[in-house]
Amino acid sequence: MLNDDYTPMEFVVVVIQEFFNKDLETATQIMLKIHLDGKGVCGVYTKDVAATKVDQVLEAAHKAGHPLQCVCEPVE
């Protein structure tokens, strides 16, 4: 997930909890990493599952009116 200056941190935490099945503490830690480093890993999945999760996050962000970006990248 990529940082931006507009999406509320609380929304990012909820998205991480909802779509990546993280507890509040873990989701908050991931959100802070995204905020501080510009991006963060929410999970590692097969290509198909990752693409579905990206679509779900982008749709939720769009419906909420936020510019949040989520991408899937191969594991190095």
Biotite code that builds the C-alpha atoms (Angstrom):
import biotite.structure as struc

atoms = struc.array([
    struc.Atom([0.000, 0.000, 0.000], chain_id="A", res_id=1, res_name="MET", atom_name="CA", element="C"),
    struc.Atom([1.275, 3.473, -0.852], chain_id="A", res_id=2, res_name="LEU", atom_name="CA", element="C"),
    struc.Atom([1.197, 6.607, 1.278], chain_id="A", res_id=3, res_name="ASN", atom_name="CA", element="C"),
    struc.Atom([-0.640, 9.768, 0.274], chain_id="A", res_id=4, res_name="ASP", atom_name="CA", element="C"),
    struc.Atom([-1.338, 13.046, 2.057], chain_id="A", res_id=5, res_name="ASP", atom_name="CA", element="C"),
    struc.Atom([-5.136, 12.768, 1.891], chain_id="A", res_id=6, res_name="TYR", atom_name="CA", element="C"),
    struc.Atom([-6.391, 9.350, 3.015], chain_id="A", res_id=7, res_name="THR", atom_name="CA", element="C"),
    struc.Atom([-7.054, 9.362, 6.781], chain_id="A", res_id=8, res_name="PRO", atom_name="CA", element="C"),
    struc.Atom([-4.830, 7.042, 8.802], chain_id="A", res_id=9, res_name="MET", atom_name="CA", element="C"),
    struc.Atom([-7.917, 5.574, 10.476], chain_id="A", res_id=10, res_name="GLU", atom_name="CA", element="C"),
    struc.Atom([-9.313, 4.536, 7.083], chain_id="A", res_id=11, res_name="PHE", atom_name="CA", element="C"),
    struc.Atom([-6.041, 2.831, 6.177], chain_id="A", res_id=12, res_name="VAL", atom_name="CA", element="C"),
    struc.Atom([-6.097, 0.876, 9.457], chain_id="A", res_id=13, res_name="VAL", atom_name="CA", element="C"),
    struc.Atom([-9.689, -0.271, 8.829], chain_id="A", res_id=14, res_name="VAL", atom_name="CA", element="C"),
    struc.Atom([-8.838, -1.343, 5.260], chain_id="A", res_id=15, res_name="VAL", atom_name="CA", element="C"),
    struc.Atom([-5.832, -3.347, 6.478], chain_id="A", res_id=16, res_name="ILE", atom_name="CA", element="C"),
    struc.Atom([-7.977, -5.022, 9.141], chain_id="A", res_id=17, res_name="GLN", atom_name="CA", element="C"),
    struc.Atom([-10.852, -5.755, 6.757], chain_id="A", res_id=18, res_name="GLU", atom_name="CA", element="C"),
    struc.Atom([-9.025, -6.945, 3.643], chain_id="A", res_id=19, res_name="PHE", atom_name="CA", element="C"),
    struc.Atom([-5.812, -8.354, 5.117], chain_id="A", res_id=20, res_name="PHE", atom_name="CA", element="C"),
    struc.Atom([-7.256, -9.863, 8.329], chain_id="A", res_id=21, res_name="ASN", atom_name="CA", element="C"),
    struc.Atom([-4.887, -8.023, 10.672], chain_id="A", res_id=22, res_name="LYS", atom_name="CA", element="C"),
    struc.Atom([-5.667, -7.141, 14.288], chain_id="A", res_id=23, res_name="ASP", atom_name="CA", element="C"),
    struc.Atom([-5.807, -3.475, 15.313], chain_id="A", res_id=24, res_name="LEU", atom_name="CA", element="C"),
    struc.Atom([-2.240, -3.366, 16.645], chain_id="A", res_id=25, res_name="GLU", atom_name="CA", element="C"),
    struc.Atom([-0.720, -5.012, 13.546], chain_id="A", res_id=26, res_name="THR", atom_name="CA", element="C"),
    struc.Atom([-2.824, -2.882, 11.192], chain_id="A", res_id=27, res_name="ALA", atom_name="CA", element="C"),
    struc.Atom([-1.715, 0.259, 13.028], chain_id="A", res_id=28, res_name="THR", atom_name="CA", element="C"),
    struc.Atom([1.948, -0.772, 12.767], chain_id="A", res_id=29, res_name="GLN", atom_name="CA", element="C"),
    struc.Atom([1.591, -1.396, 9.014], chain_id="A", res_id=30, res_name="ILE", atom_name="CA", element="C"),
    struc.Atom([-0.179, 1.961, 8.571], chain_id="A", res_id=31, res_name="MET", atom_name="CA", element="C"),
    struc.Atom([2.648, 3.762, 10.403], chain_id="A", res_id=32, res_name="LEU", atom_name="CA", element="C"),
    struc.Atom([5.242, 2.043, 8.207], chain_id="A", res_id=33, res_name="LYS", atom_name="CA", element="C"),
    struc.Atom([3.305, 3.164, 5.111], chain_id="A", res_id=34, res_name="ILE", atom_name="CA", element="C"),
    struc.Atom([3.099, 6.693, 6.529], chain_id="A", res_id=35, res_name="HIS", atom_name="CA", element="C"),
    struc.Atom([6.790, 6.916, 7.432], chain_id="A", res_id=36, res_name="LEU", atom_name="CA", element="C"),
    struc.Atom([8.374, 4.958, 4.557], chain_id="A", res_id=37, res_name="ASP", atom_name="CA", element="C"),
    struc.Atom([5.959, 5.834, 1.740], chain_id="A", res_id=38, res_name="GLY", atom_name="CA", element="C"),
    struc.Atom([4.833, 2.232, 1.311], chain_id="A", res_id=39, res_name="LYS", atom_name="CA", element="C"),
    struc.Atom([4.300, -0.938, 3.300], chain_id="A", res_id=40, res_name="GLY", atom_name="CA", element="C"),
    struc.Atom([3.548, -4.624, 2.858], chain_id="A", res_id=41, res_name="VAL", atom_name="CA", element="C"),
    struc.Atom([0.099, -5.734, 4.001], chain_id="A", res_id=42, res_name="CYS", atom_name="CA", element="C"),
    struc.Atom([0.612, -9.393, 3.144], chain_id="A", res_id=43, res_name="GLY", atom_name="CA", element="C"),
    struc.Atom([2.147, -11.942, 0.796], chain_id="A", res_id=44, res_name="VAL", atom_name="CA", element="C"),
    struc.Atom([-0.268, -13.893, -1.402], chain_id="A", res_id=45, res_name="TYR", atom_name="CA", element="C"),
    struc.Atom([-0.465, -15.759, -4.685], chain_id="A", res_id=46, res_name="THR", atom_name="CA", element="C"),
    struc.Atom([-0.700, -13.469, -7.707], chain_id="A", res_id=47, res_name="LYS", atom_name="CA", element="C"),
    struc.Atom([-4.463, -14.017, -8.143], chain_id="A", res_id=48, res_name="ASP", atom_name="CA", element="C"),
    struc.Atom([-5.286, -13.440, -4.468], chain_id="A", res_id=49, res_name="VAL", atom_name="CA", element="C"),
    struc.Atom([-3.057, -10.354, -4.371], chain_id="A", res_id=50, res_name="ALA", atom_name="CA", element="C"),
    struc.Atom([-4.748, -8.894, -7.461], chain_id="A", res_id=51, res_name="ALA", atom_name="CA", element="C"),
    struc.Atom([-8.179, -9.467, -5.912], chain_id="A", res_id=52, res_name="THR", atom_name="CA", element="C"),
    struc.Atom([-7.139, -7.762, -2.670], chain_id="A", res_id=53, res_name="LYS", atom_name="CA", element="C"),
    struc.Atom([-5.747, -4.780, -4.606], chain_id="A", res_id=54, res_name="VAL", atom_name="CA", element="C"),
    struc.Atom([-9.068, -4.453, -6.456], chain_id="A", res_id=55, res_name="ASP", atom_name="CA", element="C"),
    struc.Atom([-11.033, -4.654, -3.185], chain_id="A", res_id=56, res_name="GLN", atom_name="CA", element="C"),
    struc.Atom([-8.891, -1.971, -1.526], chain_id="A", res_id=57, res_name="VAL", atom_name="CA", element="C"),
    struc.Atom([-9.074, 0.362, -4.525], chain_id="A", res_id=58, res_name="LEU", atom_name="CA", element="C"),
    struc.Atom([-12.856, -0.055, -4.732], chain_id="A", res_id=59, res_name="GLU", atom_name="CA", element="C"),
    struc.Atom([-13.317, 0.625, -1.004], chain_id="A", res_id=60, res_name="ALA", atom_name="CA", element="C"),
    struc.Atom([-11.079, 3.706, -1.210], chain_id="A", res_id=61, res_name="ALA", atom_name="CA", element="C"),
    struc.Atom([-12.915, 4.999, -4.266], chain_id="A", res_id=62, res_name="HIS", atom_name="CA", element="C"),
    struc.Atom([-16.329, 4.512, -2.631], chain_id="A", res_id=63, res_name="LYS", atom_name="CA", element="C"),
    struc.Atom([-15.099, 6.387, 0.457], chain_id="A", res_id=64, res_name="ALA", atom_name="CA", element="C"),
    struc.Atom([-13.703, 9.195, -1.712], chain_id="A", res_id=65, res_name="GLY", atom_name="CA", element="C"),
    struc.Atom([-10.048, 8.572, -0.838], chain_id="A", res_id=66, res_name="HIS", atom_name="CA", element="C"),
    struc.Atom([-7.087, 8.422, -3.271], chain_id="A", res_id=67, res_name="PRO", atom_name="CA", element="C"),
    struc.Atom([-5.478, 5.452, -1.465], chain_id="A", res_id=68, res_name="LEU", atom_name="CA", element="C"),
    struc.Atom([-3.325, 3.320, -3.762], chain_id="A", res_id=69, res_name="GLN", atom_name="CA", element="C"),
    struc.Atom([-2.589, -0.362, -3.371], chain_id="A", res_id=70, res_name="CYS", atom_name="CA", element="C"),
    struc.Atom([-0.319, -2.372, -5.669], chain_id="A", res_id=71, res_name="VAL", atom_name="CA", element="C"),
    struc.Atom([0.923, -5.917, -5.886], chain_id="A", res_id=72, res_name="CYS", atom_name="CA", element="C"),
    struc.Atom([4.590, -6.558, -6.504], chain_id="A", res_id=73, res_name="GLU", atom_name="CA", element="C"),
    struc.Atom([6.531, -9.811, -6.862], chain_id="A", res_id=74, res_name="PRO", atom_name="CA", element="C"),
    struc.Atom([8.433, -10.966, -3.792], chain_id="A", res_id=75, res_name="VAL", atom_name="CA", element="C"),
    struc.Atom([12.161, -10.582, -4.323], chain_id="A", res_id=76, res_name="GLU", atom_name="CA", element="C"),
])
